[in-house]
């Protein structure tokens, strides 16, 4: 029988050194850091969204106040952009921005007055009066977050002609009292984001005799107040003379009202099926204004490409 092995002091020292320097088993290692989410939303404004040397700047008036009769007991803010090239003897094109406070702000994502300055100067869009309109509120004490005004969802998410009627019967005549405006629907455009995006589409859909150009950023074509029907209405309704720009991102909202990316893809598919003049920019962003703001110059160039 072999005698038991004796562990000398030298062996013990060597064993301890090996144990201390050996790598830990895989199961004992810290878990790897989680991968970044697939949607970076890393969109930034380009040169066309920055003031450029030698480009004359238009003026912005406002905020002004409007009390609506179409939406009784509501008060709304609005702003007016007038390009430096405006000539009262020549009717100007009109672009109406829903949630106007967001688009008129030259420090945030869209910077619409700066973009319009640059594109009008280079004749990449017509001389255009901008009307930036907020939804209605129940008093002149507005919430700090203007997206929280009380009547926004009623006005923007309801798929009927009331909002178009407010623009046509109230705000456009008020604007025409001060400036010479076109009466050509091909030279009138509507812009909006989220619920403002579906609102812009609804107004043109209801009244293509007044509005024929639409820009929808992250549009809410979901079941907030029935707007999810639009892809099906588009397929079953005679084609209307509209030009439509859609933008959305793969990481947009998914909640009890629907899935925003799927809804916008359904809109784009229906527009394609019916042969509309449309463009769909689908990125990886969420329910933010970053992508729409970064591409606003290209959007307006596309929208106005044959109008000067």
C-alpha positions as a Python dict, from the first residue, in 0.01 Angstrom:
ca = {
    (1, 'X'): (0, 0, 0),
    (2, 'X'): (131, 339, -108),
    (3, 'X'): (203, 571, 189),
    (4, 'X'): (-9, 887, 215),
    (5, 'X'): (123, 1197, 35),
    (6, 'X'): (287, 1450, 258),
    (7, 'X'): (228, 1821, 176),
    (8, 'X'): (536, 2016, 261),
    (9, 'X'): (543, 2383, 354),
    (10, 'X'): (686, 2465, 12),
    (11, 'X'): (395, 2288, -158),
    (12, 'X'): (146, 2482, 51),
    (13, 'X'): (303, 2814, -53),
    (14, 'X'): (296, 2716, -422),
    (15, 'X'): (-66, 2600, -396),
    (16, 'X'): (-176, 2931, -240),
    (17, 'X'): (3, 3133, -511),
    (18, 'X'): (-164, 2934, -787),
    (19, 'X'): (-506, 2970, -621),
    (20, 'X'): (-466, 3346, -582),
    (21, 'X'): (-362, 3403, -944),
    (22, 'X'): (-601, 3162, -1116),
    (23, 'X'): (-894, 3322, -1306),
    (24, 'X'): (-1232, 3295, -1140),
    (25, 'X'): (-1481, 3051, -1289),
    (26, 'X'): (-1709, 3203, -1555),
    (27, 'X'): (-2017, 3179, -1332),
    (28, 'X'): (-1849, 3394, -1071),
    (29, 'X'): (-1774, 3681, -1313),
    (30, 'X'): (-1983, 3999, -1316),
    (31, 'X'): (-2250, 3996, -1590),
    (32, 'X'): (-2164, 4193, -1906),
    (33, 'X'): (-2297, 4546, -1939),
    (34, 'X'): (-2634, 4560, -2120),
    (35, 'X'): (-2625, 4646, -2489),
    (36, 'X'): (-2744, 4993, -2583),
    (37, 'X'): (-3101, 5013, -2712),
    (38, 'X'): (-3135, 4983, -3090),
    (39, 'X'): (-3288, 5330, -3127),
    (40, 'X'): (-3030, 5603, -3083),
    (41, 'X'): (-3253, 5894, -3187),
    (42, 'X'): (-2922, 6069, -3260),
    (43, 'X'): (-3051, 6333, -3501),
    (44, 'X'): (-2912, 6685, -3496),
    (45, 'X'): (-3001, 6998, -3697),
    (46, 'X'): (-2777, 7075, -3993),
    (47, 'X'): (-2661, 7403, -4151),
    (48, 'X'): (-3001, 7478, -4305),
    (49, 'X'): (-3142, 7498, -3951),
    (50, 'X'): (-2881, 7757, -3846),
    (51, 'X'): (-2878, 8131, -3927),
    (52, 'X'): (-2653, 8181, -4228),
    (53, 'X'): (-2445, 8489, -4321),
    (54, 'X'): (-2608, 8701, -4588),
    (55, 'X'): (-2954, 8548, -4544),
    (56, 'X'): (-3218, 8812, -4462),
    (57, 'X'): (-3428, 8725, -4161),
    (58, 'X'): (-3802, 8736, -4150),
    (59, 'X'): (-3995, 8871, -3853),
    (60, 'X'): (-4205, 8681, -3603),
    (61, 'X'): (-4506, 8845, -3440),
    (62, 'X'): (-4659, 8705, -3124),
    (63, 'X'): (-4772, 8541, -2922),
    (64, 'X'): (-5111, 8680, -3019),
    (65, 'X'): (-5443, 8563, -2875),
    (66, 'X'): (-5745, 8423, -3057),
    (67, 'X'): (-6086, 8339, -2907),
    (68, 'X'): (-6262, 8083, -3122),
    (69, 'X'): (-6631, 8050, -3205),
    (70, 'X'): (-6595, 7709, -3369),
    (71, 'X'): (-6454, 7582, -3038),
    (72, 'X'): (-6654, 7792, -2790),
    (73, 'X'): (-6492, 7914, -2469),
    (74, 'X'): (-6140, 7843, -2592),
    (75, 'X'): (-5846, 8078, -2611),
    (76, 'X'): (-5532, 8004, -2814),
    (77, 'X'): (-5194, 8157, -2880),
    (78, 'X'): (-5059, 8207, -3229),
    (79, 'X'): (-4756, 8356, -3400),
    (80, 'X'): (-4702, 8492, -3751),
    (81, 'X'): (-4381, 8459, -3950),
    (82, 'X'): (-4332, 8706, -4235),
    (83, 'X'): (-4031, 8648, -4463),
    (84, 'X'): (-3805, 8937, -4555),
    (85, 'X'): (-3900, 8884, -4921),
    (86, 'X'): (-4273, 8936, -4863),
    (87, 'X'): (-4427, 9179, -5112),
    (88, 'X'): (-4786, 9292, -5039),
    (89, 'X'): (-4856, 9309, -5413),
    (90, 'X'): (-4782, 8936, -5456),
    (91, 'X'): (-4997, 8675, -5276),
    (92, 'X'): (-4781, 8468, -5042),
    (93, 'X'): (-4801, 8095, -4987),
    (94, 'X'): (-4925, 7986, -4643),
    (95, 'X'): (-4791, 7721, -4407),
    (96, 'X'): (-4985, 7651, -4086),
    (97, 'X'): (-4801, 7478, -3801),
    (98, 'X'): (-5003, 7303, -3530),
    (99, 'X'): (-4856, 7321, -3176),
    (100, 'X'): (-4709, 7643, -3307),
    (101, 'X'): (-4506, 7717, -2995),
    (102, 'X'): (-4282, 7419, -3074),
    (103, 'X'): (-4217, 7497, -3438),
    (104, 'X'): (-4167, 7872, -3395),
    (105, 'X'): (-3901, 7827, -3125),
    (106, 'X'): (-3561, 7886, -3289),
    (107, 'X'): (-3371, 7727, -2997),
    (108, 'X'): (-3535, 7383, -3015),
    (109, 'X'): (-3562, 7106, -3272),
    (110, 'X'): (-3762, 7247, -3566),
    (111, 'X'): (-3650, 7613, -3583),
    (112, 'X'): (-3900, 7670, -3861),
    (113, 'X'): (-3843, 8048, -3902),
    (114, 'X'): (-3469, 7992, -3953),
    (115, 'X'): (-3529, 7705, -4197),
    (116, 'X'): (-3778, 7915, -4391),
    (117, 'X'): (-3536, 8210, -4403),
    (118, 'X'): (-3268, 7989, -4560),
    (119, 'X'): (-3490, 7806, -4808),
    (120, 'X'): (-3683, 8113, -4923),
    (121, 'X'): (-3355, 8300, -4974),
    (122, 'X'): (-3227, 8019, -5198),
    (123, 'X'): (-3563, 7991, -5376),
    (124, 'X'): (-3604, 7632, -5258),
    (125, 'X'): (-3955, 7714, -5138),
    (126, 'X'): (-4193, 7998, -5221),
    (127, 'X'): (-4228, 8320, -5025),
    (128, 'X'): (-4443, 8185, -4744),
    (129, 'X'): (-4629, 8334, -4450),
    (130, 'X'): (-4608, 8103, -4149),
    (131, 'X'): (-4900, 8074, -3909),
    (132, 'X'): (-4803, 7897, -3587),
    (133, 'X'): (-5115, 7801, -3394),
    (134, 'X'): (-5160, 7639, -3054),
    (135, 'X'): (-5467, 7437, -2960),
    (136, 'X'): (-5731, 7597, -2744),
    (137, 'X'): (-5735, 7633, -2368),
    (138, 'X'): (-6014, 7718, -2127),
    (139, 'X'): (-5852, 8040, -2001),
    (140, 'X'): (-5576, 8287, -2082),
    (141, 'X'): (-5369, 8135, -1802),
    (142, 'X'): (-5184, 7877, -2006),
    (143, 'X'): (-4995, 7581, -1857),
    (144, 'X'): (-4618, 7606, -1869),
    (145, 'X'): (-4615, 7297, -2091),
    (146, 'X'): (-4823, 7417, -2385),
    (147, 'X'): (-4883, 7060, -2498),
    (148, 'X'): (-5109, 7035, -2189),
    (149, 'X'): (-5370, 7291, -2295),
    (150, 'X'): (-5716, 7154, -2229),
    (151, 'X'): (-5868, 7130, -2578),
    (152, 'X'): (-5572, 6979, -2763),
    (153, 'X'): (-5698, 6623, -2798),
    (154, 'X'): (-6052, 6730, -2888),
    (155, 'X'): (-5927, 6955, -3167),
    (156, 'X'): (-5637, 6745, -3293),
    (157, 'X'): (-5736, 6380, -3250),
    (158, 'X'): (-6100, 6400, -3359),
    (159, 'X'): (-6126, 6293, -3725),
    (160, 'X'): (-6381, 6548, -3845),
    (161, 'X'): (-6390, 6888, -4015),
    (162, 'X'): (-6420, 7115, -3711),
    (163, 'X'): (-6054, 7214, -3690),
    (164, 'X'): (-6035, 7284, -4063),
    (165, 'X'): (-6344, 7503, -4026),
    (166, 'X'): (-6177, 7702, -3748),
    (167, 'X'): (-5876, 7766, -3971),
    (168, 'X'): (-6086, 7853, -4276),
    (169, 'X'): (-6357, 8062, -4109),
    (170, 'X'): (-6152, 8231, -3837),
    (171, 'X'): (-5774, 8234, -3851),
    (172, 'X'): (-5710, 8256, -4226),
    (173, 'X'): (-5946, 8556, -4262),
    (174, 'X'): (-5775, 8722, -3966),
    (175, 'X'): (-5435, 8662, -4127),
    (176, 'X'): (-5566, 8791, -4464),
    (177, 'X'): (-5667, 9118, -4301),
    (178, 'X'): (-5299, 9189, -4245),
    (179, 'X'): (-5121, 9016, -4533),
    (180, 'X'): (-5183, 8927, -4895),
    (181, 'X'): (-5235, 8551, -4906),
    (182, 'X'): (-5279, 8301, -5184),
    (183, 'X'): (-5617, 8142, -5246),
    (184, 'X'): (-5455, 7850, -5431),
    (185, 'X'): (-5485, 7528, -5223),
    (186, 'X'): (-5166, 7397, -5387),
    (187, 'X'): (-4983, 7679, -5207),
    (188, 'X'): (-5126, 7606, -4864),
    (189, 'X'): (-4958, 7353, -4632),
    (190, 'X'): (-5031, 7207, -4288),
    (191, 'X'): (-4767, 7079, -4045),
    (192, 'X'): (-4789, 6905, -3709),
    (193, 'X'): (-4633, 6651, -3475),
    (194, 'X'): (-4795, 6365, -3283),
    (195, 'X'): (-5163, 6459, -3240),
    (196, 'X'): (-5079, 6771, -3440),
    (197, 'X'): (-4964, 6543, -3722),
    (198, 'X'): (-5296, 6364, -3755),
    (199, 'X'): (-5467, 6702, -3717),
    (200, 'X'): (-5275, 6838, -4016),
    (201, 'X'): (-5375, 6536, -4223),
    (202, 'X'): (-5740, 6555, -4111),
    (203, 'X'): (-5776, 6921, -4208),
    (204, 'X'): (-5638, 6855, -4558),
    (205, 'X'): (-5839, 6533, -4594),
    (206, 'X'): (-6160, 6716, -4503),
    (207, 'X'): (-6088, 7030, -4706),
    (208, 'X'): (-5855, 6965, -5001),
    (209, 'X'): (-6021, 7266, -5165),
    (210, 'X'): (-5821, 7475, -4911),
    (211, 'X'): (-5516, 7265, -4816),
    (212, 'X'): (-5321, 7020, -5033),
    (213, 'X'): (-4986, 6977, -4862),
    (214, 'X'): (-4930, 6791, -4534),
    (215, 'X'): (-4631, 6725, -4308),
    (216, 'X'): (-4687, 6481, -4022),
    (217, 'X'): (-4410, 6417, -3769),
    (218, 'X'): (-4461, 6112, -3541),
    (219, 'X'): (-4831, 6131, -3632),
    (220, 'X'): (-5086, 5978, -3394),
    (221, 'X'): (-5279, 5767, -3646),
    (222, 'X'): (-5398, 5551, -3359),
    (223, 'X'): (-5718, 5500, -3163),
    (224, 'X'): (-5714, 5809, -2941),
    (225, 'X'): (-6038, 5936, -3095),
    (226, 'X'): (-6079, 5712, -3398),
    (227, 'X'): (-5794, 5819, -3624),
    (228, 'X'): (-5678, 5461, -3671),
    (229, 'X'): (-5939, 5433, -3950),
    (230, 'X'): (-5740, 5651, -4191),
    (231, 'X'): (-5534, 5377, -4362),
    (232, 'X'): (-5860, 5195, -4444),
    (233, 'X'): (-6038, 5515, -4555),
    (234, 'X'): (-5746, 5597, -4784),
    (235, 'X'): (-5776, 5260, -4956),
    (236, 'X'): (-6153, 5285, -5003),
    (237, 'X'): (-6186, 5654, -5093),
    (238, 'X'): (-6123, 5817, -5429),
    (239, 'X'): (-5776, 5967, -5440),
    (240, 'X'): (-5761, 6329, -5323),
    (241, 'X'): (-5518, 6592, -5458),
    (242, 'X'): (-5285, 6579, -5156),
    (243, 'X'): (-4908, 6566, -5114),
    (244, 'X'): (-4817, 6399, -4784),
    (245, 'X'): (-4490, 6374, -4593),
    (246, 'X'): (-4475, 6127, -4303),
    (247, 'X'): (-4195, 6082, -4049),
    (248, 'X'): (-4176, 5830, -3768),
    (249, 'X'): (-3931, 5605, -3585),
    (250, 'X'): (-3914, 5237, -3497),
    (251, 'X'): (-3900, 5322, -3125),
    (252, 'X'): (-4210, 5542, -3123),
    (253, 'X'): (-4493, 5475, -2876),
    (254, 'X'): (-4667, 5145, -2819),
    (255, 'X'): (-4951, 5178, -2568),
    (256, 'X'): (-5324, 5128, -2511),
    (257, 'X'): (-5408, 5354, -2808),
    (258, 'X'): (-5200, 5157, -3055),
    (259, 'X'): (-4854, 5120, -3202),
    (260, 'X'): (-4730, 5443, -3363),
    (261, 'X'): (-4467, 5285, -3592),
    (262, 'X'): (-4717, 5031, -3728),
    (263, 'X'): (-4982, 5300, -3771),
    (264, 'X'): (-4749, 5523, -3972),
    (265, 'X'): (-4631, 5229, -4182),
    (266, 'X'): (-4995, 5147, -4253),
    (267, 'X'): (-5055, 5507, -4358),
    (268, 'X'): (-4754, 5497, -4590),
    (269, 'X'): (-4868, 5165, -4741),
    (270, 'X'): (-5218, 5302, -4803),
    (271, 'X'): (-5082, 5619, -4964),
    (272, 'X'): (-4864, 5406, -5190),
    (273, 'X'): (-5154, 5176, -5277),
    (274, 'X'): (-5369, 5471, -5389),
    (275, 'X'): (-5089, 5635, -5584),
    (276, 'X'): (-5053, 5946, -5369),
    (277, 'X'): (-4760, 6185, -5398),
    (278, 'X'): (-4606, 6093, -5063),
    (279, 'X'): (-4277, 6040, -4885),
    (280, 'X'): (-4214, 5837, -4570),
    (281, 'X'): (-3901, 5883, -4360),
    (282, 'X'): (-3878, 5599, -4109),
    (283, 'X'): (-3587, 5620, -3865),
    (284, 'X'): (-3497, 5465, -3530),
    (285, 'X'): (-3619, 5744, -3306),
    (286, 'X'): (-3883, 5753, -3036),
    (287, 'X'): (-4174, 5989, -2976),
    (288, 'X'): (-3953, 6295, -2996),
    (289, 'X'): (-3899, 6588, -3231),
    (290, 'X'): (-3532, 6517, -3304),
    (291, 'X'): (-3568, 6334, -3635),
    (292, 'X'): (-3842, 6561, -3769),
    (293, 'X'): (-3644, 6870, -3673),
    (294, 'X'): (-3320, 6746, -3827),
    (295, 'X'): (-3484, 6676, -4163),
    (296, 'X'): (-3722, 6974, -4174),
    (297, 'X'): (-3517, 7155, -4443),
    (298, 'X'): (-3525, 6851, -4674),
    (299, 'X'): (-3891, 6800, -4590),
    (300, 'X'): (-3984, 7152, -4701),
    (301, 'X'): (-3769, 7127, -5012),
    (302, 'X'): (-3957, 6811, -5109),
    (303, 'X'): (-4297, 6955, -5017),
    (304, 'X'): (-4251, 7274, -5222),
    (305, 'X'): (-4031, 7129, -5494),
    (306, 'X'): (-4250, 7245, -5784),
    (307, 'X'): (-4391, 7564, -5630),
    (308, 'X'): (-4208, 7898, -5640),
}
